[in-house]
């Protein structure tokens, strides 16, 4: 989920905490704890300051893992206890633990997912029924905060809202599975389906749909339960080992492949050598695929420059690549 929704969930937990006498006795401390707990797993957002490859590879990774899910509440509780020795430590820890767990739990329901079972498993858990920002979820939580501000009972208000959200998640899951079945029926019977994704958008009835078979990639949208495939790409053999011997270890390519579950690629000769481009097929909007990795290779297939990330036009993509060239040259000159 996005930062605003996680913050709203923290506020909702602060409302639920009013029923606890130990929390009511030191309410500002408990509010601080649950709000901090609802945000702290996303502390890895600072990785954006390094580069997209590092951020994409590690975001929602170790900071959402089992050890950190239990470590964050202990850390927050210990810090707050240093400023107030009269608080009930066990109650403060329990509410903070609830906040951190809820953050990690709801993140598994969007298409990005988390490594919530790490270190048991490094697999990304991606149920993919809730968009990163869901206006219905955010509006319900915001409405609860408004009712509370107007004097409504916070505990019962947010209990009802959370029950509504549970029902909402169940409806979204059922809708996703229904769309998946509809999409599968549109694929020719002589093709072998290898991957299927049905991912949410910010609109309730609109979903991104993709199916990869042994022969083609089908990409489209679902409006309600009606599925329409707008793009169809013939599956192409992966670039040769001669091409990939250097490219496969490029950090931007590695990050892209770890993040993207269904993608296509192009390999084009250019005046400077070659361009290898990988295109994530899950993010089609207005005829443009917005998440890509692009590598420039010289005539010996050495990677000269690369970039991965979100771009919304070819011009912006080339600008990003030029920026990476400038940054690389600055770093090279700094070493010398």
ABEGO torsion letter per residue (X at the ends): XBAAAAAAAAAAAAAAAAABAAAAABAAAAAAAAAAAAAAAAAAAAAAAABAAAAAAABGBAAABAAAAAAAAAAAAAAAAAABAABBAAAAAAAAAAAAAAAAAAAAABAAEBBAAOAABABBBBAGABBABBAAAAAAAAAAAAAAAAGBBAAAAAAAAAAAAAAAAAAAAAAAAAAAAAAAAABBAABBBABBBBBBBABAABBBBBBBBAABBBBBBBBEABBBBABBBBBBBBBBAAAAAAAAABAAAAAAAAABABBBBBBBBBAAEBBBBBBBAABBBGGBBABBBBBBBBAAGBBABBBBEBBABAAAAAAAAAAAAAAAAAAAAAAX
